[in-house]
Amino acid sequence: MAAITLLLILTLTVVHVCCLPCLSDKSKKIFEKTKKTLDGLEKELEKKEWKTYKDHCYYLGGDPETWFTAEKKCRQIGGYLVKIDDSSENVWLKTQFSKGTHYWIGLTDLQEGHFRWSYDQEKAKFTAWNRGEPGNAGGNEDCAAHHYHIDTWFDAPCHNKYNWICERNFCN
């Protein structure tokens, strides 16, 4: 409900500002692009709902995206790519997946070998790497994803496109 209210407020703000006669054409184009983005996010939110687990909310993203685009979309809807704190959360997330789909999680090693959560830059305390992972094949596997069929993770190039899981620390 809060997400819909926020989108409504942002949409009304964009419409109001777009109607001001003093804006340049460039500003009007920027606001039109923002309005389009908001409309897309509203449609995305209508398709799926946030799910609750241990006082956190989770949103399973729509179409596959690169890691950075997925992170951006999570931030736009008030969350972040999921930060998995323990094995029970990891197992619960697996039960939420569509069969045959991998999901981006918020873990990266943009500084090679130092995996940190994008949300708070904390080093990963709990990990569930698959055997042989993280592997950094080709020297460019810097983003982590969750296997759909087992409760383990793998690292992959950030430009790969996978589904994604957002998390936020509060539920409405």
Secondary structure in CASP SS format (residue, H / E / C, confidence):
PFRMAT SS
TARGET T0000
AUTHOR 0000-0000-0000
METHOD secondary structure of the structure
MODEL  1
M C 1.00
A H 1.00
A H 1.00
I H 1.00
T H 1.00
L H 1.00
L H 1.00
L H 1.00
I H 1.00
L H 1.00
T H 1.00
L H 1.00
T H 1.00
V H 1.00
V H 1.00
H H 1.00
V H 1.00
C H 1.00
C C 1.00
L C 1.00
P C 1.00
C C 1.00
L C 1.00
S C 1.00
D H 1.00
K H 1.00
S H 1.00
K H 1.00
K H 1.00
I H 1.00
F H 1.00
E H 1.00
K H 1.00
T H 1.00
K H 1.00
K H 1.00
T H 1.00
L H 1.00
D H 1.00
G H 1.00
L H 1.00
E H 1.00
K H 1.00
E H 1.00
L H 1.00
E H 1.00
K H 1.00
K C 1.00
E C 1.00
W C 1.00
K E 1.00
T E 1.00
Y E 1.00
K C 1.00
D C 1.00
H E 1.00
C E 1.00
Y E 1.00
Y E 1.00
L E 1.00
G C 1.00
G C 1.00
D C 1.00
P C 1.00
E E 1.00
T C 1.00
W H 1.00
F H 1.00
T H 1.00
A H 1.00
E H 1.00
K H 1.00
K H 1.00
C H 1.00
R H 1.00
Q H 1.00
I C 1.00
G C 1.00
G C 1.00
Y E 1.00
L E 1.00
V C 1.00
K C 1.00
I C 1.00
D C 1.00
D C 1.00
S H 1.00
S H 1.00
E H 1.00
N H 1.00
V H 1.00
W H 1.00
L H 1.00
K H 1.00
T H 1.00
Q H 1.00
F C 1.00
S C 1.00
K C 1.00
G C 1.00
T C 1.00
H C 1.00
Y E 1.00
W E 1.00
I E 1.00
G E 1.00
L E 1.00
T E 1.00
D C 1.00
L C 1.00
Q C 1.00
E C 1.00
G C 1.00
H C 1.00
F C 1.00
R E 1.00
W E 1.00
S C 1.00
Y C 1.00
D C 1.00
Q C 1.00
E C 1.00
K E 1.00
A C 1.00
K C 1.00
F C 1.00
T C 1.00
A C 1.00
W E 1.00
N C 1.00
R C 1.00
G C 1.00
E C 1.00
P C 1.00
G C 1.00
N C 1.00
A H 1.00
G H 1.00
G H 1.00
N C 1.00
E C 1.00
D C 1.00
C E 1.00
A E 1.00
A E 1.00
H E 1.00
H C 1.00
Y C 1.00
H C 1.00
I C 1.00
D C 1.00
T C 1.00
W E 1.00
F E 1.00
D E 1.00
A E 1.00
P C 1.00
C C 1.00
H C 1.00
N C 1.00
K C 1.00
Y E 1.00
N E 1.00
W E 1.00
I E 1.00
C E 1.00
E E 1.00
R E 1.00
N C 1.00
F C 1.00
C C 1.00
N C 1.00
END
